[in-house]
Amino acid sequence: MNADQVEGVEQGIFVKLQEEFGKLFGSPEKQGKEVGKQIFGNAKKIYGDAKEAIKNAGKHG
């Protein structure tokens, strides 16, 4: 697992927690901001996954 994958997963977990706190305390604005951050975290993980796949393809090809 590379740094981008780890960062993406960490951010996704952190944002999900913030989103749940927003739901718990009734803050729709906070929930909306967290969804955007969650999308960014998922994109970061996908980017890391792609980098890892390219790195592994070079080893096997």
Biotite code that builds the C-alpha atoms (Angstrom):
import biotite.structure as struc

atoms = struc.array([
    struc.Atom([0.000, 0.000, 0.000], chain_id="A", res_id=1, res_name="MET", atom_name="CA", element="C"),
    struc.Atom([1.451, 3.367, -0.977], chain_id="A", res_id=2, res_name="ASN", atom_name="CA", element="C"),
    struc.Atom([1.125, 6.734, 0.765], chain_id="A", res_id=3, res_name="ALA", atom_name="CA", element="C"),
    struc.Atom([-1.731, 7.920, -1.482], chain_id="A", res_id=4, res_name="ASP", atom_name="CA", element="C"),
    struc.Atom([-3.777, 4.820, -0.676], chain_id="A", res_id=5, res_name="GLN", atom_name="CA", element="C"),
    struc.Atom([-3.179, 5.198, 3.056], chain_id="A", res_id=6, res_name="VAL", atom_name="CA", element="C"),
    struc.Atom([-4.002, 8.918, 2.983], chain_id="A", res_id=7, res_name="GLU", atom_name="CA", element="C"),
    struc.Atom([-7.181, 8.279, 1.004], chain_id="A", res_id=8, res_name="GLY", atom_name="CA", element="C"),
    struc.Atom([-8.392, 5.597, 3.421], chain_id="A", res_id=9, res_name="VAL", atom_name="CA", element="C"),
    struc.Atom([-7.514, 7.710, 6.478], chain_id="A", res_id=10, res_name="GLU", atom_name="CA", element="C"),
    struc.Atom([-9.312, 10.721, 5.073], chain_id="A", res_id=11, res_name="GLN", atom_name="CA", element="C"),
    struc.Atom([-12.347, 8.618, 4.200], chain_id="A", res_id=12, res_name="GLY", atom_name="CA", element="C"),
    struc.Atom([-12.599, 7.314, 7.772], chain_id="A", res_id=13, res_name="ILE", atom_name="CA", element="C"),
    struc.Atom([-12.106, 10.760, 9.301], chain_id="A", res_id=14, res_name="PHE", atom_name="CA", element="C"),
    struc.Atom([-14.694, 12.357, 7.033], chain_id="A", res_id=15, res_name="VAL", atom_name="CA", element="C"),
    struc.Atom([-17.226, 9.605, 7.686], chain_id="A", res_id=16, res_name="LYS", atom_name="CA", element="C"),
    struc.Atom([-16.879, 10.219, 11.425], chain_id="A", res_id=17, res_name="LEU", atom_name="CA", element="C"),
    struc.Atom([-17.381, 13.958, 10.915], chain_id="A", res_id=18, res_name="GLN", atom_name="CA", element="C"),
    struc.Atom([-20.407, 13.291, 8.726], chain_id="A", res_id=19, res_name="GLU", atom_name="CA", element="C"),
    struc.Atom([-21.973, 11.079, 11.403], chain_id="A", res_id=20, res_name="GLU", atom_name="CA", element="C"),
    struc.Atom([-21.368, 13.735, 14.068], chain_id="A", res_id=21, res_name="PHE", atom_name="CA", element="C"),
    struc.Atom([-23.057, 16.242, 11.742], chain_id="A", res_id=22, res_name="GLY", atom_name="CA", element="C"),
    struc.Atom([-26.080, 13.938, 11.471], chain_id="A", res_id=23, res_name="LYS", atom_name="CA", element="C"),
    struc.Atom([-26.129, 13.353, 15.215], chain_id="A", res_id=24, res_name="LEU", atom_name="CA", element="C"),
    struc.Atom([-26.062, 17.045, 16.054], chain_id="A", res_id=25, res_name="PHE", atom_name="CA", element="C"),
    struc.Atom([-28.292, 18.159, 13.164], chain_id="A", res_id=26, res_name="GLY", atom_name="CA", element="C"),
    struc.Atom([-25.833, 20.110, 11.027], chain_id="A", res_id=27, res_name="SER", atom_name="CA", element="C"),
    struc.Atom([-26.757, 19.705, 7.327], chain_id="A", res_id=28, res_name="PRO", atom_name="CA", element="C"),
    struc.Atom([-24.126, 22.273, 6.279], chain_id="A", res_id=29, res_name="GLU", atom_name="CA", element="C"),
    struc.Atom([-21.406, 20.233, 7.962], chain_id="A", res_id=30, res_name="LYS", atom_name="CA", element="C"),
    struc.Atom([-22.729, 17.056, 6.323], chain_id="A", res_id=31, res_name="GLN", atom_name="CA", element="C"),
    struc.Atom([-22.505, 18.653, 2.863], chain_id="A", res_id=32, res_name="GLY", atom_name="CA", element="C"),
    struc.Atom([-18.920, 19.768, 3.377], chain_id="A", res_id=33, res_name="LYS", atom_name="CA", element="C"),
    struc.Atom([-17.936, 16.329, 4.577], chain_id="A", res_id=34, res_name="GLU", atom_name="CA", element="C"),
    struc.Atom([-19.411, 14.632, 1.515], chain_id="A", res_id=35, res_name="VAL", atom_name="CA", element="C"),
    struc.Atom([-17.105, 16.735, -0.666], chain_id="A", res_id=36, res_name="GLY", atom_name="CA", element="C"),
    struc.Atom([-14.121, 15.760, 1.456], chain_id="A", res_id=37, res_name="LYS", atom_name="CA", element="C"),
    struc.Atom([-15.150, 12.118, 1.303], chain_id="A", res_id=38, res_name="GLN", atom_name="CA", element="C"),
    struc.Atom([-15.230, 12.271, -2.495], chain_id="A", res_id=39, res_name="ILE", atom_name="CA", element="C"),
    struc.Atom([-11.718, 13.741, -2.462], chain_id="A", res_id=40, res_name="PHE", atom_name="CA", element="C"),
    struc.Atom([-10.510, 10.987, -0.109], chain_id="A", res_id=41, res_name="GLY", atom_name="CA", element="C"),
    struc.Atom([-11.986, 8.301, -2.357], chain_id="A", res_id=42, res_name="ASN", atom_name="CA", element="C"),
    struc.Atom([-10.352, 9.876, -5.400], chain_id="A", res_id=43, res_name="ALA", atom_name="CA", element="C"),
    struc.Atom([-7.002, 9.950, -3.577], chain_id="A", res_id=44, res_name="LYS", atom_name="CA", element="C"),
    struc.Atom([-7.313, 6.237, -2.774], chain_id="A", res_id=45, res_name="LYS", atom_name="CA", element="C"),
    struc.Atom([-8.249, 5.390, -6.376], chain_id="A", res_id=46, res_name="ILE", atom_name="CA", element="C"),
    struc.Atom([-5.217, 7.370, -7.555], chain_id="A", res_id=47, res_name="TYR", atom_name="CA", element="C"),
    struc.Atom([-3.046, 5.399, -5.122], chain_id="A", res_id=48, res_name="GLY", atom_name="CA", element="C"),
    struc.Atom([-4.575, 2.133, -6.331], chain_id="A", res_id=49, res_name="ASP", atom_name="CA", element="C"),
    struc.Atom([-3.765, 3.064, -9.934], chain_id="A", res_id=50, res_name="ALA", atom_name="CA", element="C"),
    struc.Atom([-0.171, 3.941, -9.039], chain_id="A", res_id=51, res_name="LYS", atom_name="CA", element="C"),
    struc.Atom([0.182, 0.606, -7.249], chain_id="A", res_id=52, res_name="GLU", atom_name="CA", element="C"),
    struc.Atom([-1.271, -1.299, -10.212], chain_id="A", res_id=53, res_name="ALA", atom_name="CA", element="C"),
    struc.Atom([1.142, 0.397, -12.614], chain_id="A", res_id=54, res_name="ILE", atom_name="CA", element="C"),
    struc.Atom([4.057, -0.360, -10.303], chain_id="A", res_id=55, res_name="LYS", atom_name="CA", element="C"),
    struc.Atom([3.010, -4.016, -10.049], chain_id="A", res_id=56, res_name="ASN", atom_name="CA", element="C"),
    struc.Atom([2.450, -4.295, -13.809], chain_id="A", res_id=57, res_name="ALA", atom_name="CA", element="C"),
    struc.Atom([6.067, -3.210, -14.344], chain_id="A", res_id=58, res_name="GLY", atom_name="CA", element="C"),
    struc.Atom([7.270, -6.012, -12.085], chain_id="A", res_id=59, res_name="LYS", atom_name="CA", element="C"),
    struc.Atom([5.288, -8.681, -13.941], chain_id="A", res_id=60, res_name="HIS", atom_name="CA", element="C"),
    struc.Atom([5.671, -7.420, -17.491], chain_id="A", res_id=61, res_name="GLY", atom_name="CA", element="C"),
])
